Amino acid sequence: MQESLNTSKWYDRPWAAFMFFTRLPFWRMHQPPRQCYNSVVEWWPLVGWLTGGAMAAVLYWGSMVFPWAITVILAIATRMLLTGALHEDGLADFLDGFGGGGKDRQRILDIMKDSHIGTYGVLGLVVYVALLFCVLHALPPFYAALTVLAADPYAKMLSAQVVMMLPYARTEQTAKSHTVYRRMTTRAGLMLALQGLLPLGAYIFYMHEYVYWEYLVFMPCLAMFFLYRLMWSRLRGYTGDCCGALFLLIELSFYLTVVWQLS
């Protein structure tokens, strides 16, 4: 494995991340080595530049054509189409597993792997989408677009920390994607931070008169901490579904913090 990574091109790992986390046909242009998929989480925030950028573009430019409520729905749908609802699927499985599995670790894992969606998953997705719609709808189009550009990569950067904080709860053979993310090197961690913090820094610089940067940094970290504690107490590890749920819930906490400060 190490030899394959050493002989891979510099762009193979970020390219694998775009292929893994979106449904865009990047595979038609290039196929990175299979081992590169073990490090896709290191480039997850960079994918957020694309998905968040697409969502922000719809919010800003769509508001010039459609009523604001319709524009927000189109923006949410745009990211779901780009990602194949990958993260929403993870959130539904996460809620089903932790909601219906009690404290039985194996039952939680079995429920999360089940392709059927349960009551917790359905209700959780309804509540999540409703909250996401409300917080984006509460912001003016320009500010909503800027907030998405900062929140998407930052939430993915925080969510990626789980691979350093917890062991993988399954084996590579039993994982849905047959991929186990590797622990990050110092260089990979610095690159991850750059991807997530650069858009956030630009956002804070522009919005410093309206929001306190301490809350924008702290509240998503607090959400990350509580979700980490939940996974540790129930699973003693994480899964791919946990990563998707982490991202969406941390991102939502960012939006809630912005709306709270601007209200």
C-alpha positions in Angstrom: 0.0 0.0 0.0 2.7 2.4 1.0 4.5 1.9 -2.3 1.4 2.5 -4.3 0.8 5.8 -2.4 4.4 6.8 -2.9 4.1 6.2 -6.7 0.8 8.0 -7.0 0.6 11.5 -8.6 0.2 14.6 -6.3 -3.3 15.1 -7.6 -4.5 11.5 -7.1 -5.7 11.8 -3.5 -7.7 15.0 -4.0 -9.0 13.6 -7.2 -10.2 10.5 -5.4 -11.9 12.7 -2.8 -13.9 14.5 -5.5 -14.9 11.1 -7.0 -15.8 9.7 -3.6 -17.8 12.6 -2.2 -19.6 13.7 -5.4 -21.5 12.1 -8.2 -19.8 14.2 -10.9 -18.1 12.1 -13.6 -14.5 12.8 -12.6 -13.8 9.1 -13.2 -14.2 9.7 -16.9 -11.0 11.8 -16.9 -8.8 10.0 -14.5 -8.8 6.9 -12.2 -6.5 7.3 -9.1 -5.0 4.2 -7.5 -7.4 2.3 -5.2 -5.2 3.1 -2.1 -5.8 6.8 -2.6 -9.4 6.4 -1.3 -8.1 5.6 2.2 -7.0 9.3 2.4 -10.1 11.0 0.9 -11.1 12.5 4.2 -8.0 14.6 4.2 -9.3 16.4 1.1 -13.0 16.5 2.2 -13.0 20.3 2.9 -11.7 20.9 -0.6 -14.7 19.1 -2.0 -16.7 21.5 0.2 -15.3 24.4 -1.9 -17.1 22.8 -4.8 -20.4 21.7 -3.1 -20.6 24.9 -1.0 -19.7 27.0 -4.1 -22.5 25.4 -6.1 -25.0 25.9 -3.3 -23.9 29.5 -2.8 -24.2 30.2 -6.5 -27.8 28.9 -6.6 -28.6 31.0 -3.5 -27.2 34.2 -4.9 -28.1 34.0 -8.6 -31.3 32.0 -8.1 -32.7 34.7 -5.8 -32.6 37.1 -8.8 -35.0 34.8 -10.7 -37.1 32.9 -8.2 -38.8 33.7 -4.9 -36.4 33.3 -1.9 -38.1 30.2 -0.5 -37.9 28.4 -3.8 -34.3 29.4 -4.3 -33.4 27.9 -0.9 -35.0 24.6 -1.8 -33.2 24.6 -5.1 -29.9 25.2 -3.4 -30.4 22.4 -0.9 -31.4 20.1 -3.7 -28.4 21.1 -5.7 -25.9 19.8 -3.1 -27.9 16.7 -2.6 -27.7 16.0 -6.4 -24.0 16.8 -6.4 -23.2 14.4 -3.6 -25.9 11.8 -4.3 -27.4 12.6 -0.9 -24.4 10.7 0.6 -24.3 12.7 3.8 -28.1 12.7 4.2 -28.0 8.9 3.9 -25.4 8.8 6.6 -27.4 11.0 8.9 -30.5 8.8 8.4 -28.5 5.7 9.2 -26.8 7.4 12.1 -30.2 8.4 13.7 -31.7 5.0 13.1 -28.7 3.2 14.6 -28.3 5.4 17.7 -32.1 5.9 18.1 -33.1 2.2 17.7 -30.0 0.4 18.8 -30.0 1.5 22.4 -26.6 0.8 24.0 -26.0 -2.4 22.1 -22.9 -1.7 20.0 -23.4 -4.5 17.5 -27.1 -3.7 17.1 -26.3 -0.1 16.3 -23.8 -1.2 13.7 -26.3 -3.7 12.2 -29.1 -1.1 12.0 -26.7 1.5 10.3 -25.7 -1.0 7.7 -29.3 -2.0 6.9 -30.4 -0.3 3.6 -33.9 0.3 4.9 -34.7 3.6 6.6 -36.6 3.6 9.9 -38.7 6.0 11.9 -35.8 7.8 13.5 -34.1 8.3 10.1 -37.3 9.6 8.4 -38.2 12.0 11.2 -34.6 13.1 11.7 -34.2 14.0 8.0 -37.5 15.9 8.0 -36.4 17.9 11.1 -32.9 18.5 9.6 -34.1 19.7 6.2 -36.7 21.9 7.8 -34.1 23.5 10.1 -31.7 23.9 7.2 -34.3 25.6 5.1 -35.3 27.9 7.9 -31.8 29.1 8.8 -30.9 29.8 5.2 -34.3 31.4 4.5 -33.7 33.7 7.5 -30.6 35.2 5.9 -30.5 37.6 3.0 -29.4 36.0 -0.3 -25.9 37.5 -0.3 -25.2 36.6 3.3 -26.6 33.2 2.9 -24.3 32.5 0.0 -21.3 33.7 1.9 -22.2 31.7 5.0 -22.5 28.5 3.0 -19.1 29.1 1.4 -17.6 29.2 4.9 -19.7 26.6 6.7 -19.4 23.7 4.3 -15.5 23.4 4.3 -15.2 24.3 8.0 -17.8 21.6 9.0 -16.0 19.0 6.9 -12.7 20.0 8.4 -14.0 19.5 11.9 -15.8 16.2 11.0 -12.6 14.8 9.5 -11.0 15.0 13.0 -13.0 11.9 14.0 -10.4 9.7 12.2 -7.8 10.9 14.7 -10.1 10.8 17.7 -11.7 7.4 17.3 -10.9 4.0 15.7 -12.9 2.7 12.8 -15.8 0.6 14.2 -15.9 -1.9 11.4 -13.3 -3.7 9.3 -12.5 -2.8 5.7 -14.3 -5.9 4.5 -17.6 -5.1 6.4 -17.5 -1.3 5.6 -20.2 -0.1 3.1 -17.6 1.5 0.9 -14.9 -1.2 1.7 -12.7 1.8 2.7 -11.1 2.6 6.0 -9.7 6.1 6.3 -6.1 6.3 7.4 -4.9 8.5 10.2 -3.6 11.8 9.0 0.1 12.8 9.0 1.2 16.2 10.2 1.4 17.4 6.6 -2.1 16.1 5.8 -3.5 17.8 9.0 -2.0 21.1 8.0 -3.5 20.8 4.5 -6.8 19.9 6.0 -6.7 22.9 8.3 -5.9 25.2 5.3 -8.8 23.9 3.3 -11.3 24.5 6.1 -10.0 27.6 7.8 -9.2 29.7 4.7 -12.9 30.2 3.7 -13.8 30.7 7.4 -11.1 33.4 7.8 -12.3 35.3 4.7 -15.9 35.0 6.0 -15.0 36.3 9.5 -13.0 39.2 7.9 -15.9 40.3 5.8 -18.6 39.7 8.5 -16.7 40.9 11.6 -19.1 43.8 12.1 -22.1 41.4 12.4 -20.8 38.3 14.0 -18.4 37.3 16.7 -15.8 34.9 15.4 -15.4 33.2 18.8 -19.0 31.9 18.5 -18.5 30.8 14.9 -15.5 28.7 15.9 -16.7 27.5 19.3 -20.2 26.4 18.7 -19.4 23.9 15.8 -16.6 22.6 17.9 -19.0 22.1 20.8 -21.4 20.2 18.5 -18.4 18.1 17.4 -17.5 17.3 21.0 -21.0 16.1 22.0 -21.3 13.9 18.9 -17.8 12.5 19.6 -18.8 11.6 23.2 -22.0 10.0 21.9 -20.0 7.8 19.4 -17.4 6.9 22.0 -20.0 5.9 24.6 -22.1 3.8 22.2 -19.7 2.6 19.5 -16.2 3.1 20.8 -15.5 4.1 17.2 -16.9 5.7 14.1 -18.3 4.6 10.7 -18.7 6.4 7.4 -22.4 7.1 8.3 -21.1 8.8 11.5 -18.9 11.1 9.3 -21.8 12.1 7.1 -24.0 12.8 10.2 -21.2 14.8 11.8 -20.8 17.0 8.8 -24.5 17.9 8.5 -25.1 18.5 12.2 -21.9 20.5 12.7 -22.7 22.6 9.6 -26.2 23.2 10.9 -24.8 24.4 14.2 -22.8 26.9 12.3 -25.9 28.3 10.5 -27.8 28.4 13.7 -25.0 30.4 15.3 -25.0 32.9 12.5 -28.8 33.4 12.5 -28.7 33.7 16.3 -26.1 36.5 16.1 -27.8 38.3 13.2 -31.3 38.1 14.7 
